């Protein structure tokens, strides 16, 4: 019997499908705000900043056989409007992805963002977000239904369950060559990405996507390293 294909969405600056550490990108979208302040959608999810590609490479390093979907919300810099972030989550939920990776965070609460994270959980979709408490980038990581991940001194494939929905994982990305290396820094973004890949492996190994049972397995495994 063929194992389940795990679909992972990366909400970031896009993904470069031609990078040797990425391989195939199974689909995606680019969302931005136009001059008239309306949302614009197109299929050009190519990464012009490098951050999303580095994040995707870390996911691939943990789970080489996942299906990757690029959801580009960052264009010229790593900032965007809250409406764009919410639209990206809506797209990912509609596409019925298994995991949504958010190697990012914002300082201010958003009712709509919180509701979308809860909706994702109710539909069995894991939302994984970087938690940077030192700099105050704590949302959506602090919302119910989101798995918050911070960087810790762990090796590839290792993670720890801390408390509530909080985990720690390896914060080192896969080594990249060329210009993209400028985003190849140790940090919470890559801890989130690596943990996303490990969730994907757990889903595939269990050949199911029952949210509660997968979550319980993650806590059980994470407690071993605490």
N, C-alpha and C positions, 0 to 999 in steps of 0.2 A: 504494500500500500504506500502510495507516494506521501511523503511528509508535507505538512502545511508550509506554504510560502509565507514568510513574515514580511509585512509591508511597513516600512519605516519612513515617516515624513520628517524632513529636516527644514524647520522654519529658520531661515538665516539669510545669507547673502547669495544664495544659489549654490550650484555645484558645477564644477568643471568635469564633464564626463570623460574628457580625454586625458586626464591625469592618470598616471600608472597605478596609483593607489585607490582609484575609484572604480574604474571599469564602467559597467552599464548603469545608466540612470533610467529607471523605468517610466518616469513621467514627471510632470511638475507644472508649475505655474509661477508667474511673476505678478505681484500686486503692488501698485503704487498709487500715489495721489497726483492727479494731473493738475494743469494750470487752473482749471475751473474748480478745483478742490473736490472733484468727484473721483471715486476709485476707478483705476484703470487696470485691466487684466490682459495679459498676453502670455504666450507660451515660451518666451525667451527667458529661461531660468539660468543662463550662463553666469558664472561667478566672476565679477570684476574686482572683488576685494580680496578674496582668498580665505576668509574666515570660514565660510560655509563648506568649502572644499576640505579644509583642515579638519573640521568637525566630522564631515562625512567619512574621511579617511580613518579617523579614530573609531567610528562605528564599524566600518569595514574590517578594521584590525581585530575587533572582537567577534564580529559575525560576517565573514566573507560572503556568505550566500544569501544575505538578505536582499529584499527588493527596496531600492532607494527612490524616494520621491522628493524632488527639490521644490521648496516653496520659498521663493525669493521675496523678501520684504526690505532688504537693505540694498541700496544701489551705490551711491557715491561715498557713503559713510555708514558706520554701524549705528544709525538712528533711524527711526521711522515714527509714524503717527500711531496712536493706540488703535484707531479704526482699522489700520492696515493689519496690525497684529491680530485683531479679532477676526477680520475677514480671512486671514490665513488659517486660523483655527477652524473656522466654519468650513472652509474648503477641505481641510484634512478630515474632519468628521464626516462630511458628505461622501468623501472617497472611501470611507470605511477602512482607514488605515489601522494597523495594529498598535503602533506606537508613534507618538508625536514628540520629537526632540526639540527642546527649546534651550539652546546653549546661550541664554540671554536672561535678562531680568530688568524690571522697572522698579522705580521707587514708590510710585503712587498706586493706590488701589483703583480697580476698575470693576464696577458691578457687572458689566457685560463680559469682561474677561473671566471673572469668577464663575459666572453662569455657564460659559462655554466649557470651562474645565470640568465642571460638574456634569454637564451633558455628555462630554467625552467619556467620563468614568461610567456613567449610566449605560452607555452603549458598549462598554467593555474595551475602551481604548485607553491605553496607558499614556499619560502626559508626563514627560520627564523634563524638569527645569533646573537650571543652575541656580544655586543659592549662594549669594555673595553677601554675607551679613556685615562684613567689615565696611563695605562701600554702600550698603543700604539697598542693594538690588535684590529685593526679597520676594517680589511678585513676578510671576504667578506661583513661585515655589511654595509660598505659604498657604495657598488655597487648598481646601479639601479636594481630594481627587487628583492631586498633583504629587508626584514623587520628587522630592527635593534632593539634589545631589551637590555635595561640596567636595573639593579636592583633598585627598589625604595621601599619606606615604604608603601606597599599595602598589603591587605589581600588576601587570596586565592580567585581566581575568579575575581580579580580586576586588571585593567590596565589603563594606561593613554596614550593618544596620545600626543606626544611632538611637533614634527615638521617633515616635509618631510616624510621619511619612518621610523621615530624613535618613539619607544614606551617605556614605563616603566611598569614593572610588579613586583609582589612579588618575591623577590630573595631568599626566604626560601624554601628548599626542604621538601619533606615528610620525617618525622623522620624515620630513618632506624636503625636496630639493628646489632650488631656484627662488624666485621672488616670493613665493607663497610662504617661505620660511619665516617671514616677519610676523606671521600670526601663529607660528608654531611655538607658543609659550606654555609654560606650566600654568594650570588654572582650573577654575570651576567649569568652564565651558567644555573642556575635554573630559573632565570627570563625568559630567552629564552624558556626553556622547558615548563614553565607554560603558557606562551603566545601561544606556539604551541598548547597546549591542548585546550586553549580557542578558537583559530581559528578553530580547529577541531569541537568543539561544535557548533560554528556558522554555519559551513558548514552543519552539520547534521540537525540542527534546521531549516535551510532554505531548506534542502533537494536538494541542488544544489552545483555546484562548478564553478559558474561564477566568475572569479577572480575579476573583477571590482566591481560587486555588493557586494561581501563579503568584499572587501577592504573598500568600502564606509561605510558599516555597522560597521566595526572595528573602523574607524575614528570617526564616529558619537558616538559610545559607549565610546570610549576613551576620547573624548572631555568633556564628562559629569564629569569626575574625574579631569580635568585639573584645 
